[in-house]
Amino acid sequence: MAVTLTDRAAQHVQRYIEKRGKGIGLRLGVKTTGCSGMAYKLEFADEAQDGDLQFESNGVRLFVDPVSISYLKGAEVDFVDTITGGGFTIKNPNATST
C-alpha cells in the first residue's frame, strides 16, 4: 500500500466524518510552497476526484492525486494529541528535509 494511516489517525478521521455528517475519507497531497519546497495538504474528502488514486487503511478511504503519489509512497499518517494541541503528522521515507 502506498499510503497508510495508524489506528489513532483512522479513529480521528472516522470520528470527524461522523461529527461533520458527511465525507468519504481523507485526501492527501503535496504542494509547492516557493523557497520552502514542498508542503503536505490534508483535507476531508466528500467525493472522489477524476484521476484520484484510492487506498484503504484501517477502514478509512484515502485519496491521492497522481502527481503527489510519487512524493507520498510509503508514507504513514498519524494523529498526535499533546498539551498544546493535536494534529496529523506524516512519516515520509521520501522526505529529504522537514
C-alpha positions, 0 to 999 in steps of 0.5 A: 500500500502506498499510503497508510494511516495508524489506528489513532489517525483512522479513529480521528478521521472516522470520528470527524466524518461522523461529527461533520455528517458527511465525507468519504475519507481523507485526501492527501497531497503535496504542494509547492510552497516557493523557497520552502519546497514542498508542503503536505495538504490534508483535507476531508474528502466528500467525493472522489476526484477524476484521476484520484488514486484510492487506498484503504487503511484501517477502514478509512478511504484515502485519496491521492492525486497522481502527481503527489503519489510519487512524493507520498509512497510509503508514507504513514499518517498519524494523529498526535494529541499533546498539551498544546494541541493535536494534529496529523503528522506524516512519516515520509521515507521520501522526505529529504528535509522537514 
